[in-house]
């Protein structure tokens, strides 16, 4: 069994107001960089075998202190990238309710069937995410691998691995905290086991 340690990047400049940052390459705040440094301190004794990371700069910058602390070279994988939120990119929930209220209401009711206008289909997104997770298990059997990525992508992957309805990702996992630790154990075939969720980083 491989342990996948899923971590959301540090706080970004769009954190205030909870603006939807999908493929938009927004920067970390000073607080986000401090969160990344704490994550790096934690990683020094976490016995990681590898670090995989989204190509977006907020994830790569979050992984930099981990690389320094562990000596592991982060593996950048396009499949870890966040969903594209289409017309919702850069907007708050309130702004979406103003600009496209019917589509937003349908999204809140079922964010998989009625994903945001112009955005990425979550069902297809899960396929690419499962692909990278399967590759990690294949390359690191019985290993422990840190995956620095994004909130929605991680929550969808969790639902899939745990056998939960994808449409429930917003209700079952309402918050994926910045730089907190979520660990699942998976053999690449069956249902995964959730070992911890949103554990604050300490070292």
ZARO-477613 format. One record per residue (C-alpha): residue number from 1; x, y, z. Coordinates in nm, 4 decimals, always signed. Example, Ala and Ser with C-alpha at 12.3 -4.5 7.8 and 13.67 -1.06 7.14 Angstrom:
REM residues 2
+-----+----------+----------+----------+
:  nr :        x :        y :        z :
+-----+----------+----------+----------+
:   1 :  +1.2300 :  -0.4500 :  +0.7800 :
:   2 :  +1.3670 :  -0.1060 :  +0.7140 :
+-----+----------+----------+----------+
This chain:
REM residues 203
+-----+----------+----------+----------+
:  nr :        x :        y :        z :
+-----+----------+----------+----------+
:   1 :  +0.0000 :  +0.0000 :  +0.0000 :
:   2 :  +0.1209 :  +0.3485 :  -0.0878 :
:   3 :  +0.0487 :  +0.6516 :  +0.1268 :
:   4 :  -0.0583 :  +0.9561 :  -0.0721 :
:   5 :  -0.0108 :  +1.2699 :  +0.1375 :
:   6 :  -0.2342 :  +1.5314 :  -0.0249 :
:   7 :  -0.1506 :  +1.8937 :  +0.0535 :
:   8 :  -0.3125 :  +2.2081 :  -0.0781 :
:   9 :  -0.0728 :  +2.4920 :  -0.1627 :
:  10 :  -0.0241 :  +2.7859 :  +0.0717 :
:  11 :  -0.2566 :  +3.0839 :  +0.0970 :
:  12 :  -0.2801 :  +3.2963 :  -0.2196 :
:  13 :  -0.3635 :  +3.6580 :  -0.2947 :
:  14 :  -0.7156 :  +3.5441 :  -0.3899 :
:  15 :  -0.7780 :  +3.3847 :  -0.0501 :
:  16 :  -0.9672 :  +3.6911 :  +0.0721 :
:  17 :  -1.3234 :  +3.6600 :  -0.0501 :
:  18 :  -1.2594 :  +3.2992 :  -0.1558 :
:  19 :  -1.2080 :  +3.3838 :  -0.5218 :
:  20 :  -1.2070 :  +3.0783 :  -0.7456 :
:  21 :  -0.8509 :  +3.0168 :  -0.8628 :
:  22 :  -0.8471 :  +2.7258 :  -1.1031 :
:  23 :  -0.5954 :  +2.7497 :  -1.3838 :
:  24 :  -0.5240 :  +3.1162 :  -1.3092 :
:  25 :  -0.1652 :  +3.1347 :  -1.1866 :
:  26 :  -0.2064 :  +3.3464 :  -0.8727 :
:  27 :  +0.0770 :  +3.4126 :  -0.6290 :
:  28 :  +0.1211 :  +3.3112 :  -0.2673 :
:  29 :  +0.0839 :  +3.5709 :  +0.0053 :
:  30 :  +0.3555 :  +3.6235 :  +0.2668 :
:  31 :  +0.1426 :  +3.4086 :  +0.4976 :
:  32 :  +0.1259 :  +3.1413 :  +0.2296 :
:  33 :  +0.5036 :  +3.1389 :  +0.2024 :
:  34 :  +0.5296 :  +3.1023 :  +0.5814 :
:  35 :  +0.2885 :  +2.8082 :  +0.5629 :
:  36 :  +0.5140 :  +2.6523 :  +0.3015 :
:  37 :  +0.8168 :  +2.6940 :  +0.5283 :
:  38 :  +0.6336 :  +2.5160 :  +0.8108 :
:  39 :  +0.5454 :  +2.2378 :  +0.5674 :
:  40 :  +0.9126 :  +2.2145 :  +0.4806 :
:  41 :  +1.0024 :  +2.1784 :  +0.8468 :
:  42 :  +0.7462 :  +1.9006 :  +0.8856 :
:  43 :  +0.8771 :  +1.7193 :  +0.5787 :
:  44 :  +1.2297 :  +1.6875 :  +0.7195 :
:  45 :  +1.1140 :  +1.4017 :  +0.9455 :
:  46 :  +0.8118 :  +1.2802 :  +0.7449 :
:  47 :  +1.0028 :  +0.9972 :  +0.5736 :
:  48 :  +0.8831 :  +1.0899 :  +0.2252 :
:  49 :  +0.9925 :  +0.8892 :  -0.0743 :
:  50 :  +0.8955 :  +1.1441 :  -0.3395 :
:  51 :  +0.7275 :  +1.4801 :  -0.3975 :
:  52 :  +0.4846 :  +1.5338 :  -0.6839 :
:  53 :  +0.3518 :  +1.8795 :  -0.7595 :
:  54 :  +0.1109 :  +2.0724 :  -0.9798 :
:  55 :  +0.2723 :  +2.2930 :  -1.2456 :
:  56 :  +0.1021 :  +2.6089 :  -1.1151 :
:  57 :  +0.3436 :  +2.8424 :  -0.9373 :
:  58 :  +0.1495 :  +2.8498 :  -0.6084 :
:  59 :  +0.1996 :  +2.4740 :  -0.5757 :
:  60 :  +0.5610 :  +2.4706 :  -0.6968 :
:  61 :  +0.6536 :  +2.7512 :  -0.4562 :
:  62 :  +0.4849 :  +2.5632 :  -0.1713 :
:  63 :  +0.6965 :  +2.2575 :  -0.2519 :
:  64 :  +1.0290 :  +2.4456 :  -0.2546 :
:  65 :  +1.0919 :  +2.4326 :  +0.1243 :
:  66 :  +1.0072 :  +2.0609 :  +0.1148 :
:  67 :  +1.2678 :  +2.0061 :  -0.1558 :
:  68 :  +1.5299 :  +2.1907 :  +0.0497 :
:  69 :  +1.4472 :  +1.9982 :  +0.3668 :
:  70 :  +1.4323 :  +1.6516 :  +0.2114 :
:  71 :  +1.6679 :  +1.6718 :  -0.0832 :
:  72 :  +1.3887 :  +1.5339 :  -0.3026 :
:  73 :  +1.3505 :  +1.6848 :  -0.6486 :
:  74 :  +0.9797 :  +1.7679 :  -0.7003 :
:  75 :  +0.8203 :  +1.5839 :  -0.9921 :
:  76 :  +0.5970 :  +1.8325 :  -1.1758 :
:  77 :  +0.2937 :  +1.6622 :  -1.3294 :
:  78 :  +0.0318 :  +1.8419 :  -1.5402 :
:  79 :  -0.2377 :  +1.6016 :  -1.4203 :
:  80 :  -0.2240 :  +1.7455 :  -1.0667 :
:  81 :  -0.3348 :  +2.0896 :  -1.1880 :
:  82 :  -0.6547 :  +2.2444 :  -1.0494 :
:  83 :  -0.9825 :  +2.2312 :  -1.2391 :
:  84 :  -1.0578 :  +2.5068 :  -1.4863 :
:  85 :  -1.3535 :  +2.7001 :  -1.3416 :
:  86 :  -1.4458 :  +2.8684 :  -1.6694 :
:  87 :  -1.6544 :  +3.1821 :  -1.6165 :
:  88 :  -1.6063 :  +3.1404 :  -1.2433 :
:  89 :  -1.2312 :  +3.2065 :  -1.2570 :
:  90 :  -1.1406 :  +3.4986 :  -1.0329 :
:  91 :  -1.4934 :  +3.5454 :  -0.9017 :
:  92 :  -1.6441 :  +3.5042 :  -0.5564 :
:  93 :  -1.9651 :  +3.3104 :  -0.4967 :
:  94 :  -2.1507 :  +3.6402 :  -0.4604 :
:  95 :  -2.0202 :  +3.7658 :  -0.7949 :
:  96 :  -2.1237 :  +3.4422 :  -0.9654 :
:  97 :  -2.4716 :  +3.4726 :  -0.8138 :
:  98 :  -2.4880 :  +3.8166 :  -0.9717 :
:  99 :  -2.3415 :  +3.7305 :  -1.3118 :
: 100 :  -2.4980 :  +3.3879 :  -1.3797 :
: 101 :  -2.7405 :  +3.3070 :  -1.0950 :
: 102 :  -2.9140 :  +3.0079 :  -1.2537 :
: 103 :  -2.5908 :  +2.8324 :  -1.3460 :
: 104 :  -2.4469 :  +2.9029 :  -1.0016 :
: 105 :  -2.7563 :  +2.7605 :  -0.8300 :
: 106 :  -2.7357 :  +2.4456 :  -1.0436 :
: 107 :  -2.3656 :  +2.4139 :  -0.9545 :
: 108 :  -2.4396 :  +2.4391 :  -0.5821 :
: 109 :  -2.7053 :  +2.1675 :  -0.6181 :
: 110 :  -2.4814 :  +1.9302 :  -0.8193 :
: 111 :  -2.1299 :  +2.0601 :  -0.8978 :
: 112 :  -2.0471 :  +1.7586 :  -1.1134 :
: 113 :  -2.3468 :  +1.7414 :  -1.3470 :
: 114 :  -2.3717 :  +2.1220 :  -1.3565 :
: 115 :  -2.0115 :  +2.2359 :  -1.3334 :
: 116 :  -1.9412 :  +2.6068 :  -1.3820 :
: 117 :  -2.0043 :  +2.7471 :  -1.7328 :
: 118 :  -1.7042 :  +2.6998 :  -1.9588 :
: 119 :  -1.5242 :  +2.4988 :  -1.6915 :
: 120 :  -1.3726 :  +2.1528 :  -1.6812 :
: 121 :  -1.5926 :  +1.8456 :  -1.6468 :
: 122 :  -1.5105 :  +1.6977 :  -1.3023 :
: 123 :  -1.5657 :  +1.3431 :  -1.4319 :
: 124 :  -1.2887 :  +1.3920 :  -1.6878 :
: 125 :  -1.0734 :  +1.5647 :  -1.4265 :
: 126 :  -1.0980 :  +1.2617 :  -1.1978 :
: 127 :  -0.9675 :  +1.0413 :  -1.4777 :
: 128 :  -0.6494 :  +1.2466 :  -1.5116 :
: 129 :  -0.6047 :  +1.2627 :  -1.1340 :
: 130 :  -0.6521 :  +0.8901 :  -1.0941 :
: 131 :  -0.3887 :  +0.8513 :  -1.3644 :
: 132 :  -0.1197 :  +1.0305 :  -1.1671 :
: 133 :  -0.2201 :  +0.8547 :  -0.8438 :
: 134 :  -0.1930 :  +0.5168 :  -1.0161 :
: 135 :  +0.1512 :  +0.6094 :  -1.1482 :
: 136 :  +0.2644 :  +0.7071 :  -0.7975 :
: 137 :  +0.1516 :  +0.3719 :  -0.6576 :
: 138 :  +0.3272 :  +0.1907 :  -0.9411 :
: 139 :  +0.6524 :  +0.3830 :  -0.8936 :
: 140 :  +0.6467 :  +0.3865 :  -0.5119 :
: 141 :  +0.4830 :  +0.0669 :  -0.3839 :
: 142 :  +0.4728 :  +0.0791 :  -0.0027 :
: 143 :  +0.6130 :  +0.4329 :  -0.0248 :
: 144 :  +0.4989 :  +0.7678 :  +0.1140 :
: 145 :  +0.4550 :  +1.0408 :  -0.1454 :
: 146 :  +0.3668 :  +1.4057 :  -0.0934 :
: 147 :  +0.1344 :  +1.5543 :  -0.3578 :
: 148 :  +0.1195 :  +1.9350 :  -0.3525 :
: 149 :  -0.1880 :  +2.0401 :  -0.5435 :
: 150 :  -0.5253 :  +2.2082 :  -0.5135 :
: 151 :  -0.8464 :  +2.2020 :  -0.3142 :
: 152 :  -1.1092 :  +2.0927 :  -0.5675 :
: 153 :  -0.8813 :  +1.8473 :  -0.7442 :
: 154 :  -0.7824 :  +1.6829 :  -0.4159 :
: 155 :  -1.1436 :  +1.6633 :  -0.2934 :
: 156 :  -1.2630 :  +1.4998 :  -0.6137 :
: 157 :  -0.9792 :  +1.2486 :  -0.6023 :
: 158 :  -1.0623 :  +1.1675 :  -0.2398 :
: 159 :  -1.4276 :  +1.1020 :  -0.3250 :
: 160 :  -1.3260 :  +0.8735 :  -0.6087 :
: 161 :  -1.0704 :  +0.6749 :  -0.4083 :
: 162 :  -1.3033 :  +0.6383 :  -0.1085 :
: 163 :  -1.6032 :  +0.5341 :  -0.3158 :
: 164 :  -1.8066 :  +0.8457 :  -0.2378 :
: 165 :  -2.0369 :  +1.0195 :  -0.4895 :
: 166 :  -1.8371 :  +1.2815 :  -0.6788 :
: 167 :  -2.1248 :  +1.5288 :  -0.6509 :
: 168 :  -2.0721 :  +1.5270 :  -0.2720 :
: 169 :  -1.7196 :  +1.6650 :  -0.2771 :
: 170 :  -1.8274 :  +2.0123 :  -0.1614 :
: 171 :  -2.0439 :  +1.8822 :  +0.1245 :
: 172 :  -1.8362 :  +1.5864 :  +0.2460 :
: 173 :  -1.5077 :  +1.7797 :  +0.2257 :
: 174 :  -1.6192 :  +2.1443 :  +0.2593 :
: 175 :  -1.2716 :  +2.2778 :  +0.3411 :
: 176 :  -0.9266 :  +2.1651 :  +0.2312 :
: 177 :  -0.6995 :  +2.3825 :  +0.4439 :
: 178 :  -0.3824 :  +2.5360 :  +0.3064 :
: 179 :  -0.0745 :  +2.3244 :  +0.3831 :
: 180 :  -0.2639 :  +2.0820 :  +0.6090 :
: 181 :  -0.2028 :  +1.7075 :  +0.5806 :
: 182 :  -0.4518 :  +1.4613 :  +0.4322 :
: 183 :  -0.3303 :  +1.1041 :  +0.3928 :
: 184 :  -0.4885 :  +0.8128 :  +0.2086 :
: 185 :  -0.3514 :  +0.4601 :  +0.1754 :
: 186 :  -0.4132 :  +0.2971 :  -0.1630 :
: 187 :  -0.2934 :  -0.0056 :  -0.3559 :
: 188 :  -0.3864 :  +0.1332 :  -0.6980 :
: 189 :  -0.6877 :  -0.0899 :  -0.7518 :
: 190 :  -0.9400 :  -0.1090 :  -0.4681 :
: 191 :  -1.0962 :  +0.1405 :  -0.2320 :
: 192 :  -0.8563 :  +0.3599 :  -0.0370 :
: 193 :  -0.8381 :  +0.4132 :  +0.3391 :
: 194 :  -0.8429 :  +0.7672 :  +0.4780 :
: 195 :  -0.5798 :  +0.7931 :  +0.7526 :
: 196 :  -0.6081 :  +1.1639 :  +0.8317 :
: 197 :  -0.7804 :  +1.4728 :  +0.6993 :
: 198 :  -0.6826 :  +1.8397 :  +0.7353 :
: 199 :  -0.4260 :  +1.7703 :  +1.0067 :
: 200 :  -0.2404 :  +2.0929 :  +1.0953 :
: 201 :  +0.1297 :  +2.0798 :  +1.0143 :
: 202 :  +0.3605 :  +2.0665 :  +1.3144 :
: 203 :  +0.7322 :  +2.0119 :  +1.3567 :
+-----+----------+----------+----------+
